[in-house]
Amino acid sequence: MKTKHLFIVLILLLGLALGVYFLRPKPLHGTVIQSPEPSYNFTLTGVNGEVSLSDFRGKIVLIYFGYTFCPDICPATLGNVTTALRQIGSKADDIQLIMISVDPERDTPEKLANYVAHFHPSFIGITGTKEEVDTVASLYGIFYQIKPGSAATDYLIDHTATLMAIDRDGYLKLVFPFGVTPDEIADDLKYMLRQ
Amino acid sequence: MNKYILNGVYSILALVMVSAFAFKVFQPIQVLPRMQLAPAYSLLDQDNQPFTSEDTRGQFVIYTFTYTNCTAPCFNINETLHEVQSRLSEVQLDGIPVSFVTVSIDPDRDTPQALQAYANSIGADTNVWTFATTTNKTLLKTIIGSGFETYYEEKGDGSFAFDPAFVLVDGWGIVRSEYRYSTEVSNADRILRHLGVLADEVRNSKGTTKLAYEAAHLFLCYAP
């Protein structure tokens, strides 16, 4: 009788440990946003015409603000996303990265398309008038300003370097700081894909 | 044997559910929701200097929206901010700066000089309390109306109809609370309490306790 009770207690403890382990909150690398409203539905211009956030309902959308003359953080971030998508494999077809240019003066849709294609064939680059970009950037918490560059670049642009993940229903879910690794991006995206 | 295992599994599931329910009911940890990203902006302040959203990174910021020609008492916005400022020592902030930003909805009349005069007239310490606006009215509407989701509209007589809201933004630029109406607890008391909740999260949300804080977000254990 004692053995039976001991066995039940052990099973209970083991189950408790497993329950806590599997039901624990997922420690995500990005900051979780619990927005009660869908993200701002922008419409900007890509090489194939107008692109809206709502065009990708049903997919996870990664939004990154950058520009093609960007010397360091933009290629680093886009490269990390590329590596993360490779790690995810075929399920990455459900993920769409959109790069919004904060340099509408120099980044034409064609130039953006060529630029993002260097990183991944599925990436989309879009732009608009300065007023349109100002609005979208502001509403996604992206600050940017022009600063002097070298003779080769003319000017550079300081900009907030976060990467944002929007869920299949159009709600902002995760904000990744600059410096997040491909493994960390892939880990969080896999979690979002399972939701 | 199978019966014992099944009973064990059922017991565990029940225990986990009771634990989750208890966490939700007793809320051992309270947090503020991460509501949305605050809008980015570049404004001109009372010293005629650029003032941007990046200047407030790493700080808890309380935003208000008004205009200097608003006739007294103008919803007691300034009185509330003065009270919060004077009572900040009641909150354990661990050195996290708290700043106040009042954005004018009347850029035609609220020039930097007018904002400076206004700051002086209400005794505001502009080291921690910034008054700013932009003459780009379209962008101003985007920042305040769409970004901070705060209504304002110019009337024909030079006055404005506007929402006397307070918006609390954390050091990551995320909106954590909004105060849009009076309750039995004053706005100053609520803001101070929420500053304490935010500081607690920054202080304790590390290592394994971070999981407990994420659980508090998951179970919507929001501070009243």
Interface residues (C-beta under 8 A of the other chain):
Chain A: K4 F7 I8 I11 L12 L14 G15 L16 L18 G19 V20 L23 R24 P25 K26 P27 L28 T31 V32 I33 Q34 S35 P36 E37 Y40 E131 D134 T135 A137 S138 L139 Y140 G141 I142 F143 Y144 Q145 T160 L172 V175
Chain B: Y4 I5 N7 G8 V9 S11 I12 L13 L15 V16 A20 P33 R34 M35 Q36 L37 A38 P39 A40 Y41 S42 T52 S53 E54 T138 L139 T142 I143 S146 G147 W172 G173 I174 K210 L211 E214 A215 H217 L218
